[in-house]
Each structure stands twice: as structure tokens, then as C-alpha cells.
Amino acid sequence: MAFDLDLTLKDMAAAAAGVFEKESKKVGKAARGVLQDRREALEAIAAARLAQEIDDEELEIQLADEKLAFRTGMLMVKALTKASIQKAANAAFAVLTKAIKAAL
């Protein structure tokens, strides 16, 4: 069987896209989860400021804390994204390896 680079590249792209599509759902769910985890705290902070229970200075302090917590959660999402990219790359290059071996 002859090695067809155009076909192989097409198959590699399809393999990577298929993996990444599945993985992106996990990433999206994790990102939504981070926001949902912070929801109660953000709602309480907003309610406290709107009720004038805290002033702007305290609002900024509490929001800074929440921003740090959100950032920490998003670092987990970033790790999931990197893992997804690696899985997609692995799938693409598995196709390439298989195509080369089939052409031998």
C-alpha cells in the first residue's frame, strides 16, 4: 500500500478533532463547575453590598479573594485543556504511525 500524505493528514486531523471534541465537553463542564462553585459566595457578596452591609473597600477585598479562588479553579481547567491537547496529538500521530507502517 502506498503512503498518501494528503489522506494521512486528513485522517490525522479527523482523529485529533474527534478526541478534542469529546475532551472539550469535559473542559466546558469543568469551567462551568468553577463558576457554579463560586456562585453562592458571589451572590452573598453582591447582596451584602447592595444591602449596604459592606462598603466598596470591603467589596473589593472580598472580590479579590473570590478572584483568587476562581483563578485557582481555572488552573484546573487549564490542566484539563493541556491534557486534551495531548490526547488529540497522540491520536493524530497514532494515525501517522499506522499509515507509515501500512505502507511498508
N, C-alpha and C positions, 0 to 999 in steps of 0.2 A: 504494500500500500504506500503510495507516495505521500510525502509530507506537504500539506496545503496550509501555508501560514495564514492566509486570509480566513479560511474556515476555522483554523485553530484559534485565531484571535477572536473571532465571533463567538466561538464556544467558551473561550476563557471569560469574555465579557458577560455572557449569559450565566455562567457558573457564579461569578463574583456578584452579579446583580441579584441572583436568586438567594444567595446566602445573606447578602446585605439587606434585602427586603425583609426577610424573616427576622434578622437581628435588629433592624431599625424599629420594629414594633416593640421589642424589649426596651430599647433605649428611650423611646417615646413614653412608654409606661413608667419607666423609672423617673424621667423628668417630671411627669405629672404627679408621681408619688411624692417627689421632693416638695413640690408646691402644696400638695394636699397636706403633707406633714406639718407645714408651717402655717396652714390656714387658720387654725384656732388661735395661735399666738398673734398673727397679723390682725385677725378680727378683733381680738381683745385690745391690742394697741390702738387700732383705729377708733374703737368705741370709747376707750379712755380719753383719747384726745378730743373726740367730738363732744364728749360729755364734760370737757374741760377739767377732767380729773388729773391730767398731766399737762405740762406746758410744752412749748416747742423744743426746749432743750432736752427734756426727758424723752420726748418723742424721738428726737434724733439719736439719743443714746440707745433706746430700745430698738429702733430700726437698724442701727449699726450692728447690734447683737444678732438680730434676725438675718441681716445680710450675710454675716459670717456663717451662720448656720446654713443658710441657703447655698452659699458658695461651697461649703463642705459637702453638702448633698450633691451639688452639681459636679464635684470632682469624681464622685462615684459614677455619675452618668458619663463623664469623660472617659473613665476607665472602661466602661461598657462599650463606648464608641470605638476606642482603640482595639478592644478585643474583637469587635465586629469587623473592623477593617482587616485585622489579621486573619480572621476566618475567611473573609472574602478573597484575600490574596492567596491563602492556602488553596482554596477551591480552584481559583484561576490557574495557578501553577500546577496543580494536580492534573488538570486538563492538558496543559502543555506537555508535561512529562509523559502522560499516557499517549498523546499524539506522536511524540518523538519515538517512543518505544514501539508503537504500532507501525511506524514507517521503517523500522529496522528490518 
